[in-house]
Amino acid sequence: MSKAFAWIRRFVRGKTRKILVRAVVILLLVDVGFIFVMPLLRMLSQSLMNVMDFYDPTVVWIPRRWSWENYRLVFQALRYPLSFKNTTLLAAGAAVLQTIACAIVGYGFARFNFPGRDKIFMLVLFAMIVPPHVIFIQLFILYKSLPAPAGLVASPNWLDTYLPFYVPEAMGMGLRGALFVFIFRQFFKGMPWELEDAALIDGAGPFRVFFDIMLPPAQPAIVVVFLFSFVWHWNDSLQPSIFLSKTDMYVMTQRLAEVEAALSDMRYRAMWGTGAIMTAALLTILPLLVLYLFTQRYFVESIERTGLIG
Amino acid sequence: MRVTLRRRHALTGYGFIALWLVGFLLFLLVPLVRNLIWSFTDTNMQNVSNPLSFVGMDNYVEAFTIDIEFVPYLLETFRNLVIDVPVILAFALAVALLAMQDVPGGMLFRAIFFLPVVVGSAAVIGRLFDMSGGQLVLFRGQGAQQFLQIYLGDRLPAFMQFLNRSIFVLWRTGVQILIFVAGLKSIDPALYEAAEVDGASAWARFWKVTLPMLSPVMLVNIVYTIIDSFTDYFNLVLRYIRMVTFRTDLRLGYPSALGFIYFIVIFILVLLVFGFVSRFTFYRGER
């Protein structure tokens, strides 16, 4: 390997070499970027195609018969405004509660010395590796037996409400809650003690110290955890499919599965084609893409400052 | 005075984590233990409310001897894991290294590289690759296919499937890239300077500085990747467990047993990997 390098080195020196290295780096960047962008572009291009374009071998990327028909159809089939509202309600609520709870718990693990702390922290790691699929039957039975607060929701128990997505999350559990506790613990562990000590000496209680002193600088970690939590709740299809059976509670992934199931019928498939499925998938993640567009700068920068690995 | 202060400090600590402990008991430990108990019974949808009737190890025996699908799925999951984990890690590391480069438009590329985190939803991307989307543009032309046919013969479909799969796997690298970038940022630049002064080439610097310093992060990433692929939407075992649960015979004891076997397998594997990889990790503060 190094011999080959030496041979190249002899011929290419100084500035030329620098430019060459840069060109290779940029080429690789474009390559990898292409891998990630290509499926999205393909989704977009196929969503704009007329059914006939799928049978036309000369059409690869650019639709020949542009059509908004897919969007019109899928917008209705997904019941987009309703499922958008439902999914936002579920994902945003769960993400807010989970972020707050995990920050509190992570701080507790990072900054306090109490008997059995490290053993309890092993439980956090343990919670990370239990697949949700292993316990969903039991959770279903649990939620079915828990009475819902009267008046707040229509259902007599926790099923067909968003409580299974709010309550565990508000306790720092739920979808990947343990991972978030871990992230916050690593983050708070890396923060200097001075501010905290000063505030404690000034007579502030521990909870005030946490909210007034520790939380503001934790903003990057908070943004990352919130975004992760929001995205993962938005995309989750397992839990909603088990806990939500009333159609007016359905979230986006459930509608997407419905549309897909309907389109797997050959008669509809011939009529609407792959384009409809692509449109449905695109519309499902569109809000996430928009959210990412506005937060990506913050996101990319903050992850670098989170000290994720402390 | 001293004792009470310390006690108060400890109590406050418990106060911060108490909520999580309750949640852990209620929404994880109790369901997991009940799942274990059910796995020794023949509970089904009809007799859920009746007292449990124990059948001993029957469900476990059935899983390994009578069920012709479970064990193959389990083995298949293992095989995929052995292939996927190195591919994902190598790719994530390469992308993380690329993302650190200072080139024009770097911000744009960084934004693109984190797309999988946002879009990498199994539900959506899976659909995409089930459809024609997964076919590499490169091999769409008939010429390329025929060319490959000469070399691969009957193995062509399998090869194409492998290619599709590896592209699909790359979409599961979002979090790993983020963790690697964070790890790379935390490496002390002085180490590189020292290596450069000593005459180490870029190649040597990567192997002698970057990789050892990155090993703790590598451990985190390996464990995360294993857990991620074991709980993946497309995981065959999980799909099978779901299918068994909603099958017409409505048995609940049997899928509970399958789930528990699967959980134990993951648990042991993670412990083994953790123990094995920990021996090769290097912490700078250690002697």
HADDOCK unambig.tbl for C-alpha pairs under 7 A between the chains (distance, minus, plus):
assign (segid A and resid 29 and name CA) (segid B and resid 98 and name CA) 6.60 0.50 0.50
assign (segid A and resid 29 and name CA) (segid B and resid 109 and name CA) 6.88 0.50 0.50
assign (segid A and resid 33 and name CA) (segid B and resid 109 and name CA) 6.54 0.50 0.50
assign (segid A and resid 33 and name CA) (segid B and resid 112 and name CA) 6.15 0.50 0.50
assign (segid A and resid 33 and name CA) (segid B and resid 113 and name CA) 6.50 0.50 0.50
assign (segid A and resid 39 and name CA) (segid B and resid 133 and name CA) 6.41 0.50 0.50
assign (segid A and resid 42 and name CA) (segid B and resid 133 and name CA) 6.74 0.50 0.50
assign (segid A and resid 104 and name CA) (segid B and resid 16 and name CA) 6.00 0.50 0.50
assign (segid A and resid 105 and name CA) (segid B and resid 16 and name CA) 5.52 0.50 0.50
assign (segid A and resid 105 and name CA) (segid B and resid 17 and name CA) 4.79 0.50 0.50
assign (segid A and resid 105 and name CA) (segid B and resid 20 and name CA) 6.64 0.50 0.50
assign (segid A and resid 108 and name CA) (segid B and resid 13 and name CA) 5.27 0.50 0.50
assign (segid A and resid 108 and name CA) (segid B and resid 16 and name CA) 4.89 0.50 0.50
assign (segid A and resid 108 and name CA) (segid B and resid 17 and name CA) 5.72 0.50 0.50
assign (segid A and resid 112 and name CA) (segid B and resid 9 and name CA) 6.88 0.50 0.50
assign (segid A and resid 112 and name CA) (segid B and resid 10 and name CA) 6.54 0.50 0.50
assign (segid A and resid 112 and name CA) (segid B and resid 13 and name CA) 5.06 0.50 0.50
assign (segid A and resid 113 and name CA) (segid B and resid 10 and name CA) 5.89 0.50 0.50
assign (segid A and resid 113 and name CA) (segid B and resid 13 and name CA) 6.90 0.50 0.50
assign (segid A and resid 114 and name CA) (segid B and resid 10 and name CA) 4.49 0.50 0.50
assign (segid A and resid 114 and name CA) (segid B and resid 13 and name CA) 6.45 0.50 0.50
assign (segid A and resid 129 and name CA) (segid B and resid 227 and name CA) 6.10 0.50 0.50
assign (segid A and resid 130 and name CA) (segid B and resid 263 and name CA) 6.60 0.50 0.50
assign (segid A and resid 131 and name CA) (segid B and resid 231 and name CA) 5.48 0.50 0.50
assign (segid A and resid 133 and name CA) (segid B and resid 238 and name CA) 6.61 0.50 0.50
assign (segid A and resid 134 and name CA) (segid B and resid 259 and name CA) 4.76 0.50 0.50
assign (segid A and resid 134 and name CA) (segid B and resid 260 and name CA) 6.69 0.50 0.50
assign (segid A and resid 135 and name CA) (segid B and resid 31 and name CA) 5.84 0.50 0.50
assign (segid A and resid 135 and name CA) (segid B and resid 32 and name CA) 5.91 0.50 0.50
assign (segid A and resid 135 and name CA) (segid B and resid 35 and name CA) 6.59 0.50 0.50
assign (segid A and resid 138 and name CA) (segid B and resid 31 and name CA) 5.25 0.50 0.50
assign (segid A and resid 138 and name CA) (segid B and resid 35 and name CA) 6.57 0.50 0.50
assign (segid A and resid 139 and name CA) (segid B and resid 31 and name CA) 6.46 0.50 0.50
assign (segid A and resid 168 and name CA) (segid B and resid 23 and name CA) 6.12 0.50 0.50
assign (segid A and resid 168 and name CA) (segid B and resid 27 and name CA) 6.83 0.50 0.50
assign (segid A and resid 171 and name CA) (segid B and resid 19 and name CA) 5.41 0.50 0.50
assign (segid A and resid 171 and name CA) (segid B and resid 20 and name CA) 5.05 0.50 0.50
assign (segid A and resid 171 and name CA) (segid B and resid 23 and name CA) 5.36 0.50 0.50
assign (segid A and resid 172 and name CA) (segid B and resid 20 and name CA) 5.46 0.50 0.50
assign (segid A and resid 173 and name CA) (segid B and resid 20 and name CA) 6.82 0.50 0.50
assign (segid A and resid 173 and name CA) (segid B and resid 23 and name CA) 6.14 0.50 0.50
assign (segid A and resid 173 and name CA) (segid B and resid 24 and name CA) 6.62 0.50 0.50
assign (segid A and resid 231 and name CA) (segid B and resid 118 and name CA) 6.26 0.50 0.50
assign (segid A and resid 235 and name CA) (segid B and resid 121 and name CA) 5.61 0.50 0.50
assign (segid A and resid 235 and name CA) (segid B and resid 123 and name CA) 6.85 0.50 0.50
assign (segid A and resid 237 and name CA) (segid B and resid 123 and name CA) 6.99 0.50 0.50
assign (segid A and resid 281 and name CA) (segid B and resid 124 and name CA) 5.50 0.50 0.50
assign (segid A and resid 285 and name CA) (segid B and resid 119 and name CA) 6.60 0.50 0.50
assign (segid A and resid 288 and name CA) (segid B and resid 118 and name CA) 6.57 0.50 0.50
assign (segid A and resid 296 and name CA) (segid B and resid 111 and name CA) 6.30 0.50 0.50
assign (segid A and resid 303 and name CA) (segid B and resid 178 and name CA) 6.92 0.50 0.50
assign (segid A and resid 303 and name CA) (segid B and resid 182 and name CA) 6.83 0.50 0.50
assign (segid A and resid 304 and name CA) (segid B and resid 181 and name CA) 6.90 0.50 0.50
assign (segid A and resid 304 and name CA) (segid B and resid 182 and name CA) 4.97 0.50 0.50
assign (segid A and resid 307 and name CA) (segid B and resid 182 and name CA) 6.59 0.50 0.50
assign (segid A and resid 308 and name CA) (segid B and resid 179 and name CA) 6.73 0.50 0.50
assign (segid A and resid 308 and name CA) (segid B and resid 182 and name CA) 6.59 0.50 0.50
assign (segid A and resid 309 and name CA) (segid B and resid 183 and name CA) 6.67 0.50 0.50
assign (segid A and resid 309 and name CA) (segid B and resid 217 and name CA) 6.46 0.50 0.50
